[in-house]
Amino acid sequence: MRTPSHMSMGSRADEGRTPRFARGKARAAALRAAAGQVIAERGYEAATMTEIAARAGASIGSLYQYYPTKELIAAEVHAEYLDELDQALAGLGMESLTPAAMSDALFDTLTVFLARYPAFPALAARRDIETARKLASRARLEESLEQALASTRPRLPPEVMPGLAVMLLQQIKMVVALEASGREEDRQAIDHIHRMLRRYLEHLVAE
């Protein structure tokens, strides 16, 4: 008699834990979304934990329970955005584009990404990013860029791929910084970078 009772209690306990876990994940996601909104509007340094909690409709205690420091929640939001960017860049390699079309798709992807995640420039410019995390993110994005470039038709020369991926990532960083300023001159600079990349990729396959 004790065994069935024990099994039944264990089953009910499991059923009770799952909704609480789901609610916890949803609450953490809401807090990260609120942090992204506040940082986009106020900047990283000016954003406060009090504002983030209020934007999420949560108590400050609840926020500290999930994320004890602003640095921690910013790091989580940044990592979430980087995952999205990495997936978007990796997706470019599934389309077998011409080099010129790949250049266009890359800039279109960045435009959509920055419009969707306006806090990204401020998060990327943080001074408290751990070196190991920064290097890991850089390596992952460079790998996705290299794979996308390797998918072009006609093919780009294989020997230029590693350096080209590094250059492209640096251009992405430049575009992110320029886009954040909102100045017309900086938007024109982004257009120049786009045209230069397009012509360079066309030049590489024409050699």
C-alpha positions as CSV (number, residue, x, y, z in Angstrom):
1,M,0.0,0.0,0.0
2,R,2.9,2.4,0.7
3,T,4.4,2.0,-2.7
4,P,1.4,3.2,-4.8
5,S,0.9,6.1,-2.4
6,H,4.6,7.1,-2.7
7,M,4.4,6.9,-6.5
8,S,1.3,8.9,-6.6
9,M,2.9,11.6,-4.4
10,G,6.0,11.7,-6.6
11,S,3.8,12.1,-9.7
12,R,1.9,15.0,-8.3
13,A,5.2,16.6,-7.1
14,D,6.5,16.4,-10.7
15,E,3.4,17.9,-12.1
16,G,3.6,20.7,-9.6
17,R,7.3,21.5,-10.4
18,T,6.8,21.8,-14.1
19,P,4.4,24.8,-14.1
20,R,6.5,26.6,-11.5
21,F,9.6,26.0,-13.7
22,A,7.8,27.3,-16.8
23,R,6.6,30.3,-14.9
24,G,10.1,31.0,-13.7
25,K,11.5,30.8,-17.2
26,A,8.7,33.2,-18.4
27,R,9.5,35.6,-15.6
28,A,13.2,35.6,-16.3
29,A,12.5,36.2,-20.0
30,A,10.2,39.1,-19.2
31,L,12.9,40.6,-17.0
32,R,15.5,40.3,-19.8
33,A,13.1,41.8,-22.3
34,A,12.5,44.7,-19.9
35,A,16.2,45.2,-19.5
36,G,16.7,45.4,-23.2
37,Q,14.0,48.0,-23.5
38,V,15.4,50.2,-20.7
39,I,19.0,49.9,-21.9
40,A,17.9,50.8,-25.5
41,E,16.2,53.9,-24.2
42,R,18.6,55.0,-21.4
43,G,21.9,53.4,-22.3
44,Y,23.7,50.8,-20.3
45,E,25.3,53.1,-17.7
46,A,22.1,55.1,-17.0
47,A,19.8,52.1,-16.8
48,T,18.9,51.0,-13.3
49,M,17.6,47.8,-11.8
50,T,14.7,49.7,-10.4
51,E,13.6,50.8,-13.9
52,I,14.1,47.3,-15.2
53,A,11.9,45.8,-12.5
54,A,9.2,48.5,-13.0
55,R,9.2,47.9,-16.8
56,A,8.7,44.2,-16.3
57,G,5.9,44.8,-13.7
58,A,8.0,43.0,-11.1
59,S,9.2,43.8,-7.7
60,I,12.9,44.7,-7.2
61,G,13.2,41.7,-5.0
62,S,12.0,39.4,-7.8
63,L,14.5,40.9,-10.2
64,Y,17.4,40.4,-7.7
65,Q,16.3,36.9,-7.2
66,Y,16.9,36.1,-10.8
67,Y,19.6,38.6,-11.6
68,P,21.6,39.9,-8.6
69,T,23.4,42.5,-10.6
70,K,22.9,44.7,-13.6
71,E,26.1,43.3,-15.1
72,L,24.6,39.8,-15.0
73,I,21.3,40.6,-16.6
74,A,23.1,42.7,-19.3
75,A,25.4,39.8,-20.0
76,E,22.4,37.4,-20.4
77,V,20.5,39.8,-22.7
78,H,23.7,40.3,-24.8
79,A,24.2,36.6,-25.1
80,E,20.6,36.1,-26.1
81,Y,21.0,38.8,-28.9
82,L,24.3,37.3,-30.0
83,D,22.6,33.9,-30.4
84,E,20.0,35.5,-32.6
85,L,22.7,37.3,-34.7
86,D,24.8,34.1,-35.0
87,Q,21.7,32.1,-36.2
88,A,20.8,34.9,-38.7
89,L,24.4,34.9,-40.1
90,A,24.5,31.1,-40.3
91,G,21.2,31.2,-42.2
92,L,22.8,33.2,-45.0
93,G,24.9,30.1,-45.8
94,M,21.8,28.1,-46.7
95,E,20.8,30.2,-49.7
96,S,23.8,29.8,-52.2
97,L,23.8,33.5,-53.1
98,T,26.2,35.2,-55.5
99,P,29.0,37.2,-53.7
100,A,27.2,40.5,-54.4
101,A,23.9,39.1,-53.2
102,M,25.6,37.8,-50.1
103,S,26.9,41.3,-49.4
104,D,23.3,42.7,-49.7
105,A,21.9,39.9,-47.6
106,L,24.5,40.6,-44.9
107,F,23.6,44.2,-44.6
108,D,19.8,43.5,-44.8
109,T,20.3,41.0,-42.0
110,L,22.1,43.6,-39.9
111,T,19.5,46.2,-40.5
112,V,16.7,43.9,-39.4
113,F,18.6,42.7,-36.4
114,L,19.4,46.2,-35.1
115,A,15.9,47.3,-35.6
116,R,14.6,44.4,-33.6
117,Y,17.3,44.7,-30.9
118,P,18.0,48.4,-30.4
119,A,19.9,47.8,-27.2
120,F,22.5,45.7,-28.9
121,P,25.0,48.6,-29.6
122,A,24.9,49.7,-26.0
123,L,25.4,46.1,-24.7
124,A,28.2,45.4,-27.2
125,A,30.0,48.6,-26.0
126,R,30.0,47.5,-22.3
127,R,33.4,47.7,-20.6
128,D,32.6,44.9,-18.2
129,I,32.4,42.1,-20.7
130,E,34.6,39.1,-19.7
131,T,37.5,38.6,-22.0
132,A,36.9,34.9,-22.4
133,R,33.2,35.5,-23.3
134,K,34.2,38.2,-25.8
135,L,36.7,35.9,-27.5
136,A,34.3,33.0,-27.6
137,S,31.6,35.2,-29.2
138,R,34.0,36.5,-31.7
139,A,35.2,33.0,-32.8
140,R,31.6,31.8,-33.1
141,L,30.5,34.8,-35.3
142,E,33.6,34.5,-37.5
143,E,32.9,30.8,-38.0
144,S,29.3,31.6,-39.1
145,L,30.5,34.3,-41.5
146,E,33.1,32.0,-43.0
147,Q,30.5,29.3,-43.6
148,A,28.2,31.8,-45.2
149,L,31.0,33.1,-47.5
150,A,31.9,29.5,-48.4
151,S,28.4,29.0,-49.8
152,T,28.5,31.6,-52.5
153,R,28.1,30.7,-56.2
154,P,30.5,31.3,-57.8
155,R,32.8,30.4,-54.9
156,L,35.1,32.8,-53.3
157,P,38.8,31.7,-53.1
158,P,39.1,29.4,-50.1
159,E,42.5,30.9,-49.1
160,V,40.9,34.3,-48.4
161,M,38.1,33.0,-46.2
162,P,39.6,33.2,-42.7
163,G,40.9,36.8,-43.1
164,L,37.7,37.8,-44.9
165,A,35.5,36.6,-42.1
166,V,37.6,38.6,-39.6
167,M,37.3,41.7,-41.8
168,L,33.6,41.2,-42.1
169,L,33.1,40.9,-38.3
170,Q,35.0,44.1,-37.8
171,Q,32.8,45.8,-40.4
172,I,29.8,44.5,-38.6
173,K,31.1,46.1,-35.4
174,M,31.6,49.4,-37.2
175,V,28.1,49.3,-38.7
176,V,26.6,48.6,-35.3
177,A,28.5,51.6,-33.8
178,L,27.5,53.9,-36.7
179,E,23.9,52.9,-36.7
180,A,23.7,53.7,-33.0
181,S,24.6,57.3,-33.5
182,G,21.6,58.1,-35.6
183,R,23.5,60.7,-37.6
184,E,22.8,61.0,-41.3
185,E,26.5,61.1,-42.0
186,D,27.0,57.8,-40.3
187,R,24.2,56.2,-42.2
188,Q,25.9,57.4,-45.4
189,A,29.1,55.8,-44.1
190,I,27.3,52.5,-43.7
191,D,26.2,52.7,-47.3
192,H,29.8,53.3,-48.4
193,I,30.9,50.2,-46.4
194,H,28.2,48.2,-48.1
195,R,29.2,49.3,-51.6
196,M,32.9,48.6,-50.9
197,L,32.2,45.1,-49.6
198,R,30.0,44.4,-52.6
199,R,32.6,45.4,-55.1
200,Y,35.4,43.6,-53.2
201,L,33.5,40.3,-53.2
202,E,32.8,40.7,-56.9
203,H,36.5,41.5,-57.5
204,L,37.5,38.3,-55.7
205,V,35.5,36.0,-57.9
206,A,36.5,37.9,-61.1
207,E,40.3,37.4,-60.5
